């Protein structure tokens, strides 16, 4: 019967230690992700829909374009699981969309259009 040498035992222990370290390190990395910004996503989408409803693309194109650009950037970050960036961009998209909606409503009111 051949007995394993001390060298073989220590290399097996080192391999096991490395495996466990990588395994639990990987699990820990998954746990530390921030939660997806679902509320910001929903609010940004609703704000853009409200801006579209008052034709903000025509009456406030600057703000509306910025809102759409921020929203597309946020969607890409969300899909890439970069939730911090996505949250910030969704917030920006919501703010720009709200400004676009308000500006469009004001412009249409000044022009005597009925909403």
Number of C-alpha atoms within 10 A of each C-alpha: 3 4 6 8 8 9 9 11 11 11 11 12 12 12 12 12 12 11 12 12 12 12 11 11 12 11 11 11 9 10 10 8 12 11 10 15 19 14 12 20 21 12 16 28 19 15 21 23 15 17 28 17 12 19 18 28 18 12 19 22 15 14 23 27 17 17 29 21 16 24 25 16 16 28 20 14 18 21 10 10 15 17 20 16 17 27 22 15 25 30 22 21 31 26 20 26 31 22 20 31 27 17 20 24 21 15 15 17 12 9 9 9 10 7 8
